[in-house]
Amino acid sequence: MTRFTLAASSLALTTLLGGAVLAQEAATIAFLMPDQASTRYEQHDFPGFKAALEELCPDCTVIYQNANADVSLQQQQFNSVIAQGAKIVVLDPVDSAAAAGLVQMAQSQGVKVIAYDRPIPDVPADYYVSFDNKGIGQAIAQSLVDHMKAEGIEAGAGVLQINGSPTDAAAGLIRDGIDAALDASEYKTLAEYDTPDWAPPKAQEFTAGQINRFGADIKGIVAANDGTAGGAIAALKAAGVDPLPPVTGNDATIAALQLIIAGDQYNTISKPSEIVARAAAEVAVAFLKGETPEAKTTLYDTPSELFVPDVVTRENIKAEIFDKGIQTPEEICTADYAEACRELGILE
């Protein structure tokens, strides 16, 4: 447990009755993330949430836990933070269906639940913050389709589709977006796979099998995130495929940005997790003040705010990632990638 102790005056709010000014109570807020297959939660989401709370509620206490893709562990963690007095739980569920019971339990005890990144379709949470997952799927797939057409790949050529975890409702939305783009294209889906727990080794295993099955007929791969993309690329390289077909991604991880710079991965999605993390912190503090956070839209009967992300390719990686300060050349352009970084103007 981390206690925020920045020197700052307590936030205050004015009650509607009598206009009295009350000091905002120091409250406990839980931030529960789903897995460690993606590095984003430790590297971006939690630090972003922590920094925002230090600013917005310096006397609040935050409890951070990661369920490591274990549904039962996340349930234990959820029960534990409620027992520790959490008034708000920010929940990125391992299993979106199983999370419905957690929402009901929390709400029955007056605890607010903010669904984070992955929606909870079966029971409305108190709020949902995320990037637009269906939009992400459609964007990465359409980017791939446009690239294949520009490269002169003939109509009827085949692509593989590697989705995320079947227990993740956000993965389902990404899949729906991918389907929308591919179904409207002139290309055909050779095979489709739902990757358990988003595990890159599973994506690699699937891709290896499809290379044996379809060989050179694979002209593109739509992978739902950078981890599954990395698994697919590893399988292609292990099979000696050269040149590699274009492979999509999502999350703009360090490894993926390096693969894009090297020309091994075609695209990713730049969605700095700190944006969503800050939004979750703002919603949490509004709840603590007794306010109703504004719903920018509604998803699964839940008031929501969905952010629009950007597609990143080798052509715009300098402008979208480095010029905007999302990553630094020093972190990305290590020895193996220095020459390619100089070619793209990232390094002098």
Order of alpha helices (4+ residues) and beta strands (2+ residues): beta-beta-beta-beta-alpha-beta-alpha-beta-alpha-beta-beta-alpha-beta-alpha-beta-alpha-beta-alpha-alpha-beta-alpha-beta-beta-beta-alpha-alpha
